[in-house]
Amino acid sequence: MQLIQQPLLALTLLPAIIAGLPTSHPPSEELQARKHNWTFDLFHNKHCAGTTVSYSGQGSSGCHSNFENGGAEAFINVNIDTGCKVKLFRDRKCSRHTMIEEIKAKISTKCKPVSRKKTAQSFEE
Ligand SMILES: *[C@@H]1O[C@H](CO)[C@@H](O)[C@H](O)[C@H]1NC(C)=O
């Protein structure tokens, strides 16, 4: 009796172990694919004339400052993924209370001047 029962137990356990093995991609790869892509242009001129400085990336990468041409007066939303927001700030440290613009997926892809009399000095996604 004992000799028959043990191999049976081993056979029923085996499929359970196989089912527990990971079958999908590593989690890091999936996380990468879900990161939001963002691309936008900044201009020192309110009419988006002059030098175009393009910024692009994936996901959140912190506060960016030291803009070329000493601050942005206008921007163009080139491609911002749904669910992603780029925030423009008046100071160089992305301080919450100096936020002046949000560039979002739904916003126009035409030239948009930064709020009247303000110049963006930093951005964050
Ligand atoms: C961002 O771009 C990458 C590469 O083109 C793509 O695989 C990924 O799905 C995009 N992310 C989103 C949220 O659409």
The ligand as a MOL file (V3000), in Angstrom:
LIG
                    3D

  0  0  0     0  0            999 V3000
M  V30 BEGIN CTAB
M  V30 COUNTS 14 14 0 0 0
M  V30 BEGIN ATOM
M  V30 1 C 6.9290 54.7300 -25.2330 0
M  V30 2 O 7.7310 54.3960 -26.3490 0
M  V30 3 C 8.2010 53.0610 -26.3300 0
M  V30 4 C 9.1780 52.8880 -27.4770 0
M  V30 5 O 8.7160 53.4660 -28.6550 0
M  V30 6 C 6.9980 52.1160 -26.4160 0
M  V30 7 O 7.4240 50.7700 -26.4040 0
M  V30 8 C 6.0770 52.3800 -25.2250 0
M  V30 9 O 4.9280 51.5830 -25.3090 0
M  V30 10 C 5.6870 53.8560 -25.1590 0
M  V30 11 N 4.9480 54.1240 -23.9250 0
M  V30 12 C 3.6460 54.3950 -23.8920 0
M  V30 13 C 3.0550 54.6240 -22.5420 0
M  V30 14 O 2.9600 54.4740 -24.9160 0
M  V30 END ATOM
M  V30 BEGIN BOND
M  V30 1 1 1 2
M  V30 2 1 1 10
M  V30 3 1 2 3
M  V30 4 1 3 4
M  V30 5 1 3 6
M  V30 6 1 4 5
M  V30 7 1 6 7
M  V30 8 1 6 8
M  V30 9 1 8 9
M  V30 10 1 8 10
M  V30 11 1 10 11
M  V30 12 1 11 12
M  V30 13 1 12 13
M  V30 14 2 12 14
M  V30 END BOND
M  V30 END CTAB
M  END
